[in-house]
Amino acid sequence: MNRRQMTGPGPLLALVLLGLLPGAPAPAQTPAATPPKAPARIAIRAGRLLDVRTGKVTAGAVVLVEGDRIASLGGPVPPGVPLIDLGGATLLPGFIDCHGHLTANWDDLSAASDLRTSSAQRALRGVHNAGIYLRHGFTTVRDAGEADPGYGQLALRQAIDDGWVDGPRILAAGYPLSVTGGHGDADVLAPDQALPRRPNLADTVDEVSRAVRRDLKYGADWIKLMATGGVVDAFPDFNVQELSLEQMRRAVEIAHRARRRVMAHAEGTEGIKAAVRAGVDSIEHGTMLDEEGAELMARQGTWLVPTLYTFQHGVEMGLSSGQEPVMLEKGKAILGFQQPAFARALKHRLKIAFGLDDDPRLVANEFGALVRGGMTPLAALQAATVNAAELLGIADRAGAVEAGKLADLVAVAGDPLADPAALGRVVFVMKGGKVALHDLAKAPAD
């Protein structure tokens, strides 16, 4: 420090203000910090509590919630703790959908729908769809990617996390990676009217690197790959593998290094196997899974999210909701492969998680589709709870009604093990200790 810095009022003034000179006023006392309030407690009693791991039912169970967590199970209601009595309803963990599209317009499935929708409109529609999911008992949703360069689904995720809007927790894929002309290419226009090239298109290994890193940059939790063509689009063939094995391997390498996981839309047989060999974490649909593919998935521990109902529903609704003739014909063709493929998955005991891939108003229909496909009602419920939590990497805090886990609770009218349709009769929803739905009009008496 030089002499100029040692003179002048600056240092003296600083000493006075700090109270270090004789006669200087004492510094103001900092008020003592207010002790944090104890988390609010609430007790919930139901006619039945179903342990989704074992199928065991406990009658008249009491669950004590403290803050956003489950504090304990069983025992009497503590004195002075408010009680929510759910009568004869069955209490379950919050459901998890591993294949949603929260910002999609399910009333317009035409090829041009995406071109008429801004990112802002998508996010606002996502608020609407998120509320529907939550009221149906789904407290967590993996958004399986949107055709949105502006990432409206990531904005929706943040808005829910910040408490601006109500909805399920979202783990979101970004803008699904596709080859030019593939299932994720949003440009359905004539060649002389073509759109500017979208950032999700990747025709080489290096372009895959760029597209994956863009998704990671903007906060995607998952990377979504379009391994094959699809059904609800105008051009691609679902039998055809689109991204190459080398491209998918590069995507998996980058994502896993960033501690993110990879999901692959894969309907055709060869595309399924290529995606599994590339190391993806989950196969979405798997509608033409063959014996070799099932063996590969079993050996590598690859998850299957079968989305059975959406293909069935697509054929049922025909040309309504803007579905085009080519889409309907593809839907009819692929539906013939669905049940044999799902039977192979069950035979090889593949790890299966719940996914709808359809209008959230219809989300409970996937439970029935899984049971018709060969699952037991308990296994179908496990697909949407403990299995889904494991796939999404959140099993330490979700997927079961256990002490220490998030207070994500759902009550349904009826016995879901005897009648899977009961899972569509939701009378109570709590997400993270906050009640989102309480409608006992549909609940049975004790």
Summary of the structure (lengths in Angstrom):
residues: 446
radius of gyration: 26.1
end to end distance: 81.9
largest distance: 92.4
contacts: 1546
relative contact order: 0.15
helix: 36%
strand: 20%
